[in-house]
């Protein structure tokens, strides 16, 4: 396999320093399109890695819903005590608490769905690896080439 002409570290350093893609292309002796394509690949990898790490950290974080509800209830009672003189303010506070609870519920639901999909994909890939390595490789190739799924999930 031929050694790549474009050094990824140097390319990223040049871009961080404000150099244009044309300047990078001239430096490496390649076309502007080659620089653009390589940057797109590098940024895509970085984005997927960062997103995957953040998602995994979020999934692994243990949410204590009961404790959060107790804290919300305490704050609501404090606000209600302060708002007795102003019923309109009390209603706005309660409405905000309601909105925050709905948002928390939506987030927990989405995180649970992502975890279920992740667990399912892990199970499927483990089974395919055990049953037939060639079938797994073909599945992996097709899945990773599927454009609609490419930005969200990659099978290693």
Secondary structure by P-SEA (a helix, b strand, c coil): cccccccaaaaaaaaaacccaaaaaaaacccaaaaaaaaaaaaaaaaaaaaaaaaaaaaaccccaaaaaaaaaaaaaaaaaaacccaaaaaaaaaaaaaaaaaaaaaaaaaaaaaaaaaaaaaaaaaaaaccaaaaaaaaaaaaaccccccccccc
